[in-house]
């Protein structure tokens, strides 16, 4: 939220120590402002018991791949 307006969000599924990131979205006007990183930090702090997170993103979505692999240390 920024100034009372939503700027992004996420959908997750958690079973024991396994988490699935179903969706992480950020308003295009908020790209490159740390909103995605802040959202992911919120997910991790809300689910500290999860030791393995998985997600799927198309190989041609380079921004997504950069975010998940380089910024958040997901592996392929």
MIVOPA-87478 format. One record per residue (C-alpha): chain; x, y, z; residue number from 1. Coordinates in pm, whole numbers, plus 32768, in hexadecimal, padded with zeros to 4 digits. Layout:
<node><c>A</c><xx>X</xx><yy>Y</yy><zz>Z</zz><k>NUM</k></node>
...
# end
This chain:
<node><c>A</c><xx>8000</xx><yy>8000</yy><zz>8000</zz><k>1</k></node>
<node><c>A</c><xx>8071</xx><yy>8161</yy><zz>7FBA</zz><k>2</k></node>
<node><c>A</c><xx>7FA2</xx><yy>828B</yy><zz>8022</zz><k>3</k></node>
<node><c>A</c><xx>7E83</xx><yy>819F</yy><zz>8069</zz><k>4</k></node>
<node><c>A</c><xx>7E8A</xx><yy>8107</yy><zz>7F0B</zz><k>5</k></node>
<node><c>A</c><xx>7EF7</xx><yy>7FA7</yy><zz>7EAF</zz><k>6</k></node>
<node><c>A</c><xx>8038</xx><yy>7F97</yy><zz>7DE3</zz><k>7</k></node>
<node><c>A</c><xx>806D</xx><yy>7E1F</yy><zz>7DDC</zz><k>8</k></node>
<node><c>A</c><xx>802B</xx><yy>7CD7</yy><zz>7E83</zz><k>9</k></node>
<node><c>A</c><xx>806B</xx><yy>7B64</yy><zz>7E8A</zz><k>10</k></node>
<node><c>A</c><xx>7FC3</xx><yy>7A12</yy><zz>7E9A</zz><k>11</k></node>
<node><c>A</c><xx>8075</xx><yy>78F9</yy><zz>7F4E</zz><k>12</k></node>
<node><c>A</c><xx>802A</xx><yy>7793</yy><zz>7FAD</zz><k>13</k></node>
<node><c>A</c><xx>80DA</xx><yy>76F5</yy><zz>80D8</zz><k>14</k></node>
<node><c>A</c><xx>80E3</xx><yy>758A</yy><zz>8146</zz><k>15</k></node>
<node><c>A</c><xx>81C7</xx><yy>7549</yy><zz>826F</zz><k>16</k></node>
<node><c>A</c><xx>8326</xx><yy>75BC</yy><zz>820B</zz><k>17</k></node>
<node><c>A</c><xx>82D9</xx><yy>75DC</yy><zz>8098</zz><k>18</k></node>
<node><c>A</c><xx>8257</xx><yy>771E</yy><zz>7FFE</zz><k>19</k></node>
<node><c>A</c><xx>81D6</xx><yy>7766</yy><zz>7EA4</zz><k>20</k></node>
<node><c>A</c><xx>81D7</xx><yy>78CA</yy><zz>7E22</zz><k>21</k></node>
<node><c>A</c><xx>80A8</xx><yy>78C2</yy><zz>7D3E</zz><k>22</k></node>
<node><c>A</c><xx>80A8</xx><yy>7A33</yy><zz>7CE2</zz><k>23</k></node>
<node><c>A</c><xx>816F</xx><yy>7B6B</yy><zz>7D33</zz><k>24</k></node>
<node><c>A</c><xx>80FF</xx><yy>7CAA</yy><zz>7C8B</zz><k>25</k></node>
<node><c>A</c><xx>8163</xx><yy>7E17</yy><zz>7C98</zz><k>26</k></node>
<node><c>A</c><xx>80BB</xx><yy>7F3F</yy><zz>7BF1</zz><k>27</k></node>
<node><c>A</c><xx>8187</xx><yy>7FA5</yy><zz>7ABE</zz><k>28</k></node>
<node><c>A</c><xx>81A0</xx><yy>8107</yy><zz>7B47</zz><k>29</k></node>
<node><c>A</c><xx>8255</xx><yy>8079</yy><zz>7C77</zz><k>30</k></node>
<node><c>A</c><xx>8359</xx><yy>7FA5</yy><zz>7BC0</zz><k>31</k></node>
<node><c>A</c><xx>84C3</xx><yy>7FDA</yy><zz>7C30</zz><k>32</k></node>
<node><c>A</c><xx>8455</xx><yy>8076</yy><zz>7D79</zz><k>33</k></node>
<node><c>A</c><xx>848B</xx><yy>7F4C</yy><zz>7E5E</zz><k>34</k></node>
<node><c>A</c><xx>831E</xx><yy>7EE6</yy><zz>7E79</zz><k>35</k></node>
<node><c>A</c><xx>835B</xx><yy>7D82</yy><zz>7DFF</zz><k>36</k></node>
<node><c>A</c><xx>847D</xx><yy>7D59</yy><zz>7EEF</zz><k>37</k></node>
<node><c>A</c><xx>83AD</xx><yy>7DE0</yy><zz>8010</zz><k>38</k></node>
<node><c>A</c><xx>8290</xx><yy>7CF4</yy><zz>7FB7</zz><k>39</k></node>
<node><c>A</c><xx>837A</xx><yy>7BCA</yy><zz>7FB1</zz><k>40</k></node>
<node><c>A</c><xx>8411</xx><yy>7C31</yy><zz>8100</zz><k>41</k></node>
<node><c>A</c><xx>82AE</xx><yy>7C3A</yy><zz>818C</zz><k>42</k></node>
<node><c>A</c><xx>8269</xx><yy>7ADC</yy><zz>8109</zz><k>43</k></node>
<node><c>A</c><xx>83A4</xx><yy>7A52</yy><zz>81A9</zz><k>44</k></node>
<node><c>A</c><xx>8360</xx><yy>7AFB</yy><zz>82F6</zz><k>45</k></node>
<node><c>A</c><xx>81F8</xx><yy>7A7C</yy><zz>82F9</zz><k>46</k></node>
<node><c>A</c><xx>8266</xx><yy>7916</yy><zz>82B2</zz><k>47</k></node>
<node><c>A</c><xx>83B4</xx><yy>78E0</yy><zz>8369</zz><k>48</k></node>
<node><c>A</c><xx>837A</xx><yy>7768</yy><zz>837D</zz><k>49</k></node>
<node><c>A</c><xx>8394</xx><yy>7741</yy><zz>8203</zz><k>50</k></node>
<node><c>A</c><xx>84EC</xx><yy>76C2</yy><zz>819D</zz><k>51</k></node>
<node><c>A</c><xx>84A5</xx><yy>768F</yy><zz>8029</zz><k>52</k></node>
<node><c>A</c><xx>83F2</xx><yy>7785</yy><zz>7F49</zz><k>53</k></node>
<node><c>A</c><xx>8396</xx><yy>7737</yy><zz>7DDF</zz><k>54</k></node>
<node><c>A</c><xx>8304</xx><yy>7802</yy><zz>7CC6</zz><k>55</k></node>
<node><c>A</c><xx>82DD</xx><yy>77EA</yy><zz>7B4E</zz><k>56</k></node>
<node><c>A</c><xx>8317</xx><yy>7901</yy><zz>7A56</zz><k>57</k></node>
<node><c>A</c><xx>8334</xx><yy>78F5</yy><zz>78DB</zz><k>58</k></node>
<node><c>A</c><xx>849B</xx><yy>78EB</yy><zz>785B</zz><k>59</k></node>
<node><c>A</c><xx>845C</xx><yy>7A1B</yy><zz>777D</zz><k>60</k></node>
<node><c>A</c><xx>83FA</xx><yy>7AF9</yy><zz>78A3</zz><k>61</k></node>
<node><c>A</c><xx>8557</xx><yy>7B82</yy><zz>78DE</zz><k>62</k></node>
<node><c>A</c><xx>84EE</xx><yy>7C7D</yy><zz>79E9</zz><k>63</k></node>
<node><c>A</c><xx>8449</xx><yy>7B67</yy><zz>7AB0</zz><k>64</k></node>
<node><c>A</c><xx>8578</xx><yy>7A86</yy><zz>7A8B</zz><k>65</k></node>
<node><c>A</c><xx>8662</xx><yy>7B9C</yy><zz>7AF7</zz><k>66</k></node>
<node><c>A</c><xx>858C</xx><yy>7BE4</yy><zz>7C28</zz><k>67</k></node>
<node><c>A</c><xx>8565</xx><yy>7A7D</yy><zz>7C9B</zz><k>68</k></node>
<node><c>A</c><xx>86C3</xx><yy>79FD</yy><zz>7C47</zz><k>69</k></node>
<node><c>A</c><xx>87A5</xx><yy>7B2A</yy><zz>7C7B</zz><k>70</k></node>
<node><c>A</c><xx>86E6</xx><yy>7BF0</yy><zz>7D7F</zz><k>71</k></node>
<node><c>A</c><xx>863B</xx><yy>7AE1</yy><zz>7E4C</zz><k>72</k></node>
<node><c>A</c><xx>8730</xx><yy>79BF</yy><zz>7E14</zz><k>73</k></node>
<node><c>A</c><xx>8636</xx><yy>78C7</yy><zz>7D85</zz><k>74</k></node>
<node><c>A</c><xx>86E5</xx><yy>77BC</yy><zz>7CB6</zz><k>75</k></node>
<node><c>A</c><xx>8674</xx><yy>771C</yy><zz>7B74</zz><k>76</k></node>
# end
